[in-house]
Amino acid sequence: MAVAAAGDACFEVLDALGLCRLTRRTGDLDGAVPLRVAKACVPLLEGNAFGHQITLARPIEVQRRLGSLRAEPVGEHREALLRAHRAALPRLVSQGFLAPDGAWHRALRGGLAWTCRTGLGRPRLRLWTGLLVRPDPGVWLRVAGAANRRNVLIEVSEAVLADERAFVPLVVELRVRDEAPRILRLEGEIGCLAPVRPDVRIEACALADAPEVGRAHAEFYDARYFAVKKGEVTRKYRRLVRGEAGARKGRAGEGGAGEGSAREGDAGEGSAREGDASDAGEGSDAGEGSAGPARVRLVVAGPAAPEIAEVTEVTTAAGPDPVPWRGGARRLASLVVRNAVPFRATFDGHTLAVAPEAPRLAEGAAAVERAFARVFGEDFIAANRGALWYLTKYFTPHPPGEPHFFVKPWAFIRTPPGWSSLLDGIHGEGYDVMRGVVATDVFFATPAVFHVRRLGAPIEVPEGAPLLRVLPIPRDLLRAGFREARFLDA
């Protein structure tokens, strides 16, 4: 496993079996992404590289049998892994990593994996990775799917590990899809582990309460942006993020030229941020170097506003079943973005055709335009017609040959300085929504990028279908690693 330097680490990992390791991806997925994406799509590249991939060092075979799931290692290392499992449990207990005859000890005694279900629900497989993890104070660990390069025959249940006092076995809970074969071989990346900060508050407001966000949208998508985009990649987002980082260094005391030089080429976006100190409101209450909760603003500009959600159950050293979170003021908030316009989309290998329900799209677009007109006036609408159209058309296709398009929610998210947002896609039948990371302290849109997996037959996405879970996260955690813990007798 790749171990970070102590200063960059925010959790500990103990490897008891050698079954799995935590690995880092490259943003271009080892050269697998399209060249255009590698040149320009920073949010997707950061989404590819996000977190630590839970990677099987040895293959696992999953079998469906009589309403249950069973998993065992296969190949030449099978017997060695089974012996390592039998030896690891008493060692973990004797050295205090597991409570003797506690819920975790009892669950792991049955093998590397076991079946669980809720009521009459579908069976799920809990697979112990052979790893135990412990977050540092002030950090939680989130388990989710492998996202942009994943085994589409399995779904991973989201879990949050919140115990800062003790090591917790890292278990990946899997659901096997109906179309999977009866015997399914798992290899490589099966999930993603990432540190998150639990002190997040999200508050919704209207566009009228955050006009600087609307101005920033119009100034980013100005006439020059569309003129350049017709013939080449603009790289405007990349310059914006780099420029804001440079501006902050200048404000921190590197000289008066810092801010001005950092904004070269993006003067419009810079002017939209002149009122940050007064306009940001609660969005700037906590950021880099602040000990308070991060206060995030959800700025609603149209129908189908995202829902604010909070983690209510966490996994601890008490056992594998999640328990209610009773940590008082500490909260991990996120947003669930739902589809505002029902549509069908068909990919034939060359063309991706999106067919929305036209009346619903027209109603939503008109509502967004009215919201902007109420705040800025008709002259603003006329002067920024391209920016408004880019938002209200809701769908944006990719070039021919790519099975991708994206949806632009009619809401914006503004995080404190130094905070980005993880856009974790929610998959549906025949499609994935990709994982991305957006610097929402300077760019406030959170698009849902679709990857259509079905060829020839349409996918159907109804109104209200969940598209994204948006989780604010400080950028220092995007780069954070872990420390390797060892057995006491190692």
C-alpha positions in Angstrom: 0.0 0.0 0.0 1.1 3.6 -0.7 1.6 5.3 2.6 1.5 9.1 2.9 4.0 11.1 4.7 2.9 11.7 8.3 2.0 15.3 7.7 -0.4 14.4 4.9 -2.0 11.4 6.6 -5.4 11.6 8.3 -6.1 7.9 9.1 -4.4 4.7 9.9 -4.6 1.3 8.2 -3.7 -2.1 9.5 -3.4 -4.9 7.0 -4.2 -8.3 8.7 -4.5 -10.5 5.6 -2.9 -9.2 2.4 -6.2 -9.6 0.6 -6.8 -6.0 -0.3 -4.7 -2.8 -0.6 -5.5 0.9 -0.9 -4.3 2.4 -4.2 -4.5 5.7 -5.9 -5.7 6.2 -9.5 -4.3 8.6 -12.0 -6.8 11.2 -13.3 -6.6 9.9 -16.8 -7.2 6.3 -15.7 -3.8 5.2 -17.1 -4.5 6.9 -20.4 -8.0 5.4 -20.8 -10.0 8.7 -20.9 -10.6 10.5 -24.2 -7.9 13.0 -25.2 -10.3 15.9 -25.0 -11.2 15.0 -21.4 -7.5 14.7 -20.5 -6.9 18.2 -21.9 -9.7 20.0 -20.3 -12.1 18.3 -18.0 -10.5 18.9 -14.6 -13.6 18.0 -12.5 -13.8 14.5 -14.2 -10.0 13.9 -13.9 -10.2 14.8 -10.2 -13.2 12.5 -9.8 -11.3 9.7 -11.4 -8.4 10.2 -8.9 -10.6 10.8 -5.9 -10.1 8.7 -2.7 -8.3 5.5 -2.2 -9.4 2.6 -4.3 -10.1 -0.6 -2.3 -8.3 -3.1 -4.6 -8.3 -6.8 -4.4 -4.7 -8.2 -4.4 -6.2 -11.7 -4.9 -9.4 -12.6 -6.8 -12.6 -13.4 -5.0 -15.4 -15.6 -6.3 -19.0 -14.7 -5.4 -21.7 -17.4 -5.7 -25.5 -16.9 -5.5 -27.2 -19.8 -3.9 -30.7 -20.3 -2.4 -31.2 -16.6 -1.7 -27.8 -16.1 -0.1 -24.4 -15.0 -1.3 -21.1 -16.7 -0.6 -17.6 -15.4 -1.3 -14.2 -17.2 -1.2 -10.7 -16.6 -2.5 -9.8 -18.5 -5.6 -6.6 -19.5 -7.3 -3.2 -20.5 -6.0 -3.4 -18.2 -2.9 -6.8 -19.6 -1.7 -5.4 -21.8 1.1 -2.8 -19.3 2.2 -5.6 -16.6 2.6 -7.8 -18.9 4.5 -5.0 -19.8 6.9 -4.1 -16.1 7.3 -7.7 -15.4 8.2 -7.8 -18.2 10.9 -4.5 -16.8 12.3 -5.5 -13.2 12.2 -8.6 -13.2 14.4 -6.9 -14.4 17.7 -4.0 -12.1 17.0 -6.4 -9.1 16.5 -8.2 -10.0 19.8 -5.1 -10.6 21.9 -3.6 -7.2 20.8 -6.8 -5.3 21.4 -7.8 -4.5 17.8 -11.0 -6.5 18.3 -13.1 -7.0 21.4 -13.2 -10.7 22.4 -16.5 -12.3 21.4 -17.8 -8.8 20.3 -20.0 -8.3 17.4 -17.1 -7.8 15.0 -15.3 -10.9 16.3 -18.4 -13.0 15.9 -19.0 -11.8 12.4 -15.5 -12.3 11.2 -15.2 -15.8 12.7 -17.7 -17.0 10.0 -15.2 -16.3 7.2 -14.1 -13.5 4.9 -17.7 -12.7 3.9 -21.3 -13.2 5.1 -24.8 -12.5 3.9 -27.1 -9.9 5.4 -30.6 -8.7 4.5 -33.2 -6.3 5.9 -36.6 -7.8 6.2 -37.6 -9.3 2.9 -35.1 -7.2 1.0 -32.4 -8.5 -1.4 -29.4 -10.3 0.1 -26.2 -8.3 0.4 -22.7 -9.6 0.8 -20.4 -8.1 3.5 -16.9 -8.7 2.4 -14.0 -8.1 4.9 -11.1 -6.6 3.0 -8.6 -7.8 5.6 -8.0 -4.1 6.5 -8.8 -2.2 9.7 -8.9 1.5 9.7 -9.0 4.4 12.3 -9.6 8.0 11.3 -7.8 10.8 13.0 -9.8 13.2 15.3 -12.1 15.4 13.3 -12.1 13.0 10.3 -14.6 10.3 9.2 -14.1 7.7 6.5 -16.6 7.2 3.7 -17.0 3.9 1.8 -18.6 4.0 -1.6 -18.4 2.4 -5.1 -15.4 2.6 -7.4 -17.4 5.0 -9.7 -15.8 5.9 -13.0 -14.0 2.6 -13.5 -16.2 0.0 -11.8 -17.6 -3.5 -12.0 -21.1 -2.8 -13.2 -22.4 -6.1 -12.0 -22.1 -5.1 -8.4 -23.4 -2.1 -6.4 -21.6 -0.9 -3.2 -23.6 0.4 -0.2 -22.4 3.7 1.1 -21.1 3.6 4.7 -19.5 6.1 7.0 -16.9 5.0 9.6 -16.9 7.5 12.5 -15.0 5.9 15.3 -11.9 7.9 16.2 -11.0 5.8 19.2 -10.5 2.3 17.8 -9.7 0.4 14.7 -12.8 -0.7 12.7 -12.7 -3.6 10.1 -13.1 -2.2 6.6 -16.0 -4.1 5.1 -17.5 -3.5 1.6 -21.2 -4.3 1.4 -22.1 -5.5 -2.1 -25.3 -6.2 -3.9 -25.0 -8.5 -7.0 -27.2 -7.4 -9.9 -29.7 -9.8 -11.4 -27.9 -9.9 -14.8 -24.7 -11.1 -13.2 -23.8 -14.8 -13.6 -24.4 -17.2 -10.8 -20.7 -17.4 -10.2 -19.1 -13.9 -10.4 -15.3 -13.4 -10.2 -14.2 -10.1 -8.6 -10.8 -8.6 -9.3 -9.2 -5.2 -8.9 -11.0 -2.2 -7.7 -14.2 -3.0 -5.8 -14.8 0.2 -3.8 -13.5 3.6 -2.7 -12.4 4.8 0.8 -12.1 8.5 1.3 -11.6 10.8 4.3 -14.4 13.4 4.9 -14.9 16.2 7.4 -18.1 15.8 9.5 -18.5 19.5 10.4 -20.7 20.7 7.4 -23.8 22.8 7.5 -25.8 23.4 4.3 -28.4 26.2 4.1 -30.7 26.9 1.1 -31.4 30.3 -0.2 -32.9 32.0 -3.3 -30.9 33.5 -6.1 -31.9 36.9 -4.8 -30.0 36.2 -1.6 -26.8 35.3 -3.4 -26.7 37.5 -6.6 -22.9 37.2 -6.8 -23.5 33.5 -7.8 -25.7 34.5 -10.7 -23.2 37.1 -11.8 -20.4 34.6 -11.7 -22.3 32.2 -13.9 -23.0 34.9 -16.5 -19.4 36.1 -16.5 -17.9 32.7 -16.8 -20.2 31.7 -19.8 -19.7 35.0 -21.6 -19.6 35.5 -25.4 -15.9 34.9 -25.6 -16.3 31.6 -23.9 -18.7 30.3 -26.5 -16.6 31.8 -29.4 -13.5 29.9 -28.2 -15.4 26.7 -27.5 -16.6 26.4 -31.0 -13.1 25.6 -32.2 -11.0 24.5 -29.2 -11.0 23.7 -25.5 -11.3 26.9 -23.5 -9.5 25.7 -20.3 -11.3 28.5 -18.5 -12.2 26.5 -15.5 -8.6 25.4 -15.1 -7.4 29.0 -15.2 -10.1 30.1 -12.9 -9.1 27.6 -10.2 -5.4 28.3 -10.6 -6.1 32.0 -10.6 -8.0 32.0 -7.4 -5.3 29.9 -5.7 -2.7 32.4 -6.8 -4.9 35.3 -5.7 -5.1 33.9 -2.2 -1.4 33.6 -2.0 -1.1 37.2 -2.9 -3.7 38.2 -0.3 -1.7 36.2 2.3 1.2 38.5 1.9 3.2 37.6 -1.2 2.9 41.1 -2.6 0.3 43.4 -4.1 0.8 42.0 -7.6 -0.4 38.6 -6.7 -4.1 39.0 -7.1 -4.0 41.0 -10.3 -1.6 38.7 -12.0 -3.5 35.6 -10.9 -6.6 36.8 -12.6 -5.2 37.5 -16.1 -7.4 36.2 -18.8 -10.4 35.8 -16.4 -11.1 39.3 -15.4 -14.9 38.8 -15.6 -14.8 36.1 -13.0 -12.6 38.1 -10.8 -15.0 41.0 -10.9 -17.9 38.7 -9.9 -16.0 38.0 -6.7 -15.2 41.6 -5.7 -18.1 41.5 -3.1 -17.0 38.2 -1.5 -16.5 39.6 2.0 -20.1 40.9 2.2 -22.0 38.8 -0.4 -20.8 35.4 0.6 -22.8 35.4 3.9 -22.6 32.2 5.8 -20.7 30.6 3.0 -17.5 32.2 4.2 -17.9 31.5 7.9 -15.4 28.6 7.9 -12.8 27.6 5.5 -9.1 27.0 5.3 -7.6 27.4 8.8 -11.0 27.8 10.5 -12.1 25.6 13.4 -15.8 26.1 13.0 -18.3 24.1 10.8 -18.1 24.7 7.1 -21.2 26.6 6.1 -22.3 25.9 2.6 -25.0 27.8 0.6 -27.4 26.0 -1.8 -28.6 28.7 -4.2 -31.8 27.8 -5.8 -32.5 29.2 -9.3 -35.3 27.0 -10.6 -37.6 24.0 -9.9 -36.5 20.7 -8.4 -34.2 22.1 -5.7 -31.7 19.6 -4.4 -32.5 18.0 -1.0 -30.3 18.6 2.0 -29.5 15.3 3.7 -27.4 14.3 6.8 -25.7 11.1 7.8 -27.9 9.6 10.5 -26.1 6.2 10.9 -22.4 5.4 11.2 -20.3 2.2 11.5 -18.1 1.9 14.6 -16.0 -0.6 16.5 -19.2 -1.8 18.2 -20.1 -4.0 15.3 -20.8 -4.3 11.5 -24.4 -3.0 11.7 -24.6 0.8 11.4 -25.8 2.6 14.6 -27.5 6.0 15.0 -25.1 8.9 15.1 -25.4 10.6 18.5 -22.5 12.9 18.2 -24.3 16.1 19.0 -23.4 19.1 16.9 -21.1 17.3 14.5 -22.9 16.6 11.2 -22.0 15.4 7.8 -24.4 17.1 5.3 -24.8 16.5 1.6 -27.2 17.3 -1.2 -29.2 14.9 -3.3 -29.8 16.3 -6.8 -32.8 14.9 -8.6 -33.8 15.0 -12.3 -36.0 18.0 -13.1 -37.1 17.0 -16.6 -38.1 13.4 -17.6 -36.2 12.2 -20.7 -35.0 9.3 -22.8 -31.6 9.0 -24.3 -30.3 6.7 -27.0 -26.8 6.0 -28.1 -26.2 4.1 -31.4 -22.4 4.1 -31.3 -22.1 7.5 -33.1 -24.9 9.8 -32.0 -26.3 10.2 -28.6 -29.9 11.6 -28.9 -31.6 13.1 -25.9 -35.4 13.4 -26.0 -36.8 15.4 -23.1 -40.5 15.9 -22.2 -40.7 19.3 -24.0 -43.5 20.9 -21.9 -41.6 20.2 -18.6 -38.4 21.5 -20.1 -40.1 24.7 -21.3 -41.8 25.2 -17.9 -38.5 24.8 -16.0 -36.5 26.9 -18.3 -39.0 29.7 -18.0 -38.9 29.5 -14.2 -35.1 29.8 -14.3 -35.2 32.8 -16.6 -37.9 34.5 -14.4 -35.6 34.0 -11.3 -32.7 35.7 -13.1 -34.9 38.5 -14.4 -36.3 39.3 -10.9 -32.8 39.6 -9.5 -31.0 41.3 -12.3 -33.6 42.8 -14.7 -34.4 42.3 -18.4 -31.3 44.2 -19.6 -29.1 41.6 -17.8 -31.0 38.8 -19.5 -30.5 40.4 -22.9 -26.8 41.0 -22.4 -26.2 37.4 -21.1 -28.5 35.4 -23.3 -25.9 32.8 -24.0 -25.2 32.1 -20.4 -28.9 31.8 -19.6 -29.5 29.6 -22.6 -26.6 27.4 -21.6 -28.3 26.8 -18.2 -32.0 26.6 -19.2 -31.5 24.1 -22.0 -30.6 21.7 -19.2 -28.9 19.1 -21.5 -25.5 19.4 -23.2 -24.2 16.7 -25.5 -20.6 15.6 -26.0 -19.0 15.2 -29.5 -20.1 12.4 -31.8 -18.9 8.9 -30.8 -18.9 9.6 -27.1 -21.7 7.9 -25.0 -21.8 11.0 -22.7 -23.9 14.1 -22.1 -24.5 16.2 -19.1 -27.4 17.7 -17.2 -27.1 21.1 -15.5 -29.1 21.3 -12.3 -31.0 24.6 -11.8 -29.2 25.4 -8.5 -25.7 26.4 -7.5 -23.5 25.4 -4.5 -21.0 27.7 -2.9 -18.5 26.4 -0.4 -16.1 28.2 1.8 -12.5 29.0 0.6 -10.5 25.9 0.3 -13.5 23.6 0.0 -14.6 21.6 -3.1 -17.6 19.4 -3.7 -17.5 15.7 -4.5 -20.2 15.0 -7.1 -20.9 11.3 -6.6 -23.1 9.9 -9.4 -26.1 7.8 -8.7 -26.4 5.0 -11.3 -29.6 3.9 -13.1 -30.6 1.2 -15.5 -28.4 1.4 -18.5 -26.3 4.4 -17.4 -23.9 5.7 -14.9 -23.6 9.3 -13.6 -19.9 10.0 -13.3 -18.0 11.0 -10.2 -16.4 14.5 -10.3 -14.8 17.1 -8.0 -15.6 20.8 -8.5 -13.9 23.7 -6.8 -17.3 25.2 -5.6 -15.6 28.0 -3.8 -15.0 29.7 -7.2 -17.2 27.8 -9.6 -20.7 27.0 -8.4 -22.3 24.6 -10.9 -22.6 20.9 -10.2 -23.3 19.1 -13.5 -24.4 15.5 -13.7 -22.3 13.8 -16.5 -24.1 10.7 -17.9 -22.3 7.7 -19.3 -24.8 5.6 -21.4 -23.9 1.9 -21.2 -26.9 0.6 -23.2 -26.4 0.5 -27.0 -29.4 1.0 -29.3 -32.2 0.8 -26.8 -33.1 4.0 -24.9 -32.4 4.7 -21.2 -35.3 6.4 -19.4 -34.8 8.8 -16.5 -38.0 9.9 -14.9 -38.6 13.2 -13.1 -37.4 13.0 -9.5 -34.8 10.3 -10.2 -31.7 10.9 -8.1 -28.7 11.9 -10.1 -26.0 13.1 -7.7 -25.0 13.1 -4.1 -23.0 16.3 -3.6 -20.6 16.3 -0.6 -18.6 19.3 0.4 -15.0 18.4 1.2 -11.9 20.4 2.1 -9.2 20.1 -0.6 -6.5 19.2 1.9 -8.4 15.9 2.4 -8.5 15.3 -1.4 -4.7 14.9 -1.2 -4.5 13.2 2.2 -3.0 9.7 2.7 -2.8 7.3 5.6 -0.2 5.8 8.0 0.4 2.1 8.1 -0.2 0.5 11.5 1.4 -2.8 12.5 0.7 -5.6 14.8 2.3 -5.1 18.2 4.5 -8.2 17.7 5.4 -7.4 14.1 
